[in-house]
Amino acid sequence: MFKKVTDGRSDQGRDHPVAAVLALAAAATVAGMTGYRAITGWIADVLLKADPEEYEETIRIAERAMAYLERGESPPGAVRVDEAYKARLREQIERGA
């Protein structure tokens, strides 16, 4: 689904494919992150822990989750992120951790 999106960014700063950027942002949103800082912090945290060999699978999972959301359904196994976790994540982001 995200592979169909055209990339309007200039060549400078295109470190990652637009499909990957959109899929990770969508996954962060599904995880309950709201706002630019929370989404980018969540993505950074996930990528720090990610196994490079699992990167493509992560993108596929995010794309499948987005397909459910586009239909107005919850993805299988979706969980809500509790407020305590969000607060800890916000603190880490603000500290620059």
Secondary structure as UniProt FT lines:
FT   HELIX           2..4
FT   TURN            12..13
FT   HELIX           18..30
FT   TURN            31..32
FT   HELIX           36..49
FT   HELIX           52..54
FT   HELIX           55..70
FT   TURN            71..72
FT   TURN            76..77
FT   HELIX           83..95
//
